[in-house]
């Protein structure tokens, strides 16, 4: 099966699996305050992460690598949505277009459609510093994401088996690029141990990419008879991963939350427990493909409106205020954090 066909399979299975994600955000509860002393007009959603200014706490996370006409079309439509709504947007892995220059147009389209927006390039941890620069230049990116996808690779019979040297390669990229490097998981979450290693080599933005949304182990397993189904429920749930990361990172490293975000309440909770921004992939792709570009724009405006309403109820006029709001953590999330010694 070609890379392009495999990527299309990913999209189809990702869409089919959106409905049944487990979601641990139910175990994070806000504590109602009757005197918030704020108007919805006071709420500001804009926020800086290092040198990147994001006008929204939400961004479109990486999808659709692989090249081909479908990648081109989806990238074009997502870029139009990003331009209309002011959201930052990451593209999917550009490795196919680095290896086959004829595929570059499938990525270049995002900059054409969104000349002044925040765009984020994407490669895996096998990339060299030169490939990283090429990916950034291809879309005049404002940042580069490097994805870590060990479980997805192990689940694929044709996937990588050798994961040595990834941290050293990432460090070389961080040192050689002029734009910030975001290291991200793809739905299995990051532990505080992983996050500490990344921070120690100078990574300043980490997307924990937690368990609870698009599940690449399940997607790969669904495609074959002899499945490694023990990986289907492998991973650190998104809220736990955000809290693990927040427990070890200082002010100089920003956390992005992603993995299973669908509604405004989850987004606000993600920020309250430590994320500086929230990436959404599968839910946006599902909305785009099933309902079209205008519906996705409307959905994003609705999310913004609802986030403002929830922040008003909490008396939080900006994302920094939100991090000070009192919370209750229950159930498995509470026990996990307790056993890991994280308060
Ligand atoms: C992805 N994702 C992804 N991530 C990445 O870094 N490079 C990539 O090429 C891709 N490709 C890709 C294709 C499709 C169809 C989907 C749905 C997702 C992973 C994505 O950015 C995100 O980390 C996970 O999907 C978890 O977030 P959601 O989908 O639960 O919001």
Boltz pocket constraint, residues with backbone or C-beta under 6 A from the ligand:
constraints:
  - pocket:
      binder: B
      contacts: [[A, 7], [A, 10], [A, 11], [A, 14], [A, 61], [A, 62], [A, 63], [A, 64], [A, 65], [A, 91], [A, 92], [A, 93], [A, 122], [A, 123], [A, 145], [A, 146], [A, 147], [A, 184], [A, 185], [A, 186], [A, 187], [A, 209], [A, 210], [A, 212], [A, 213], [A, 214], [A, 258], [A, 259], [A, 260], [A, 261], [A, 279], [A, 280], [A, 281], [A, 282], [A, 283], [A, 285]]
      max_distance: 6.0
